[in-house]
Amino acid sequence: MKITRKQIRQLVEQSGVRYDFGTPAGDNVTALSLNKNELKAISRAITWQVLPEDLKYIQYQTRKHKGQPWLKLTDTNERFGNIVTSLDQEFAAQFGTTVEKVLEVLINGGASKAKRARRRAPRSFSYYD
C-alpha cells in the first residue's frame, strides 16, 4: 500500500514529532519523495531528518572553492537547532547526487537564498587642523 503525501503531512501534523535518522517512519517519508537522494544529503548535513515541507526553513548560499561549488546551509527559524553547515561535491557524491541537484531541490522547495555579507569599508580617521 502506497501512502500519499497528504497522508504523510497529516501524520506529521498530528504527531508533532520530528523524525530521527534511524526510525522507519522517517525513512519511509523520505523514500516516497522524488528527490530522496538530495533529501538524504541535506538531512545528513543538517543532522536532522529533513522532509520536503521543511525546505522552506533552510537558507542556502552558493560558494566556490578552487573551482568546486559547495553550499552553506543555515537554519532560519531554529527548527533544526539553529545550525550552520556546509555541503560540498564530495559529501553529495556519497548519496548519489551532486551539489547542483541539491541546489535545484532547495530552490524548488522554497528555500531562501542568503545574500553575501558586505565587506566593511575601511575606517576613515578624523583629521584635525
Secondary structure, 3 states (H helix, E strand, C coil): CCCCHHHHHHHHHHHCCCCCCCCHHHHHHHHCCCCHHHHHHHHHHHCCCCCHHHHHHEEEEEEEECCEEEEEEEECCCCCCCCEEEEEHHHHHCCCCCHHHHHHHHHHHCCEECCCCCCCCCCCCCCCC
